[in-house]
Amino acid sequence: MGCRIRYIPVTTHSNQAITHPLLLRELSLGLWEFQKSMEELGYAKQVTTFTLSDFGRTLSQNGDGTDHAWGSHQLVMGGLGDGSAASLDGGKLFGTLPHLHLGGDDDFSDKGRIIPTMAQDQVNASIARWFGVDDDLMQSLFPNLVYFQTNGNFESAYVDLFV
């Protein structure tokens, strides 16, 4: 099985209600094909695939789309979904879904700048740990991770993504 990669030349600055579902569908198909290929080749337990973004989008329009913001979603997938050691603990939502209305409890402003409940560093450090990065290096790789400790223990900032 070969992966097909297609590029859809669209912008997410405007017409998001039309273009974003097309992009999500394309991403979904590409991720599914990649995962199936990893399973066929016998590499599914050695591969973790994840998305990464350094920004989200505001909920409000600026006249030509939306502005950069903080909160966004990440996707993490891999393994066989059989609960075996080092597999992703799948089918879970980590963090808290925000209230998606302007000026609400999770909005930093009146423009829909949602404050995330989990840091990107927490997810990335957890994946890096799975890849074998030593805990002693985590503080230099992810210096903000210490701000997400819950009990004074550095490891409490990790996300339990894996079984």
Helices and strands as residue ranges (DSSP letters): H 16-41, G 44-46, E 48-50, E 56-57, E 68-69, E 76-78, H 120-130, H 135-141, G 143-148, G 154-157
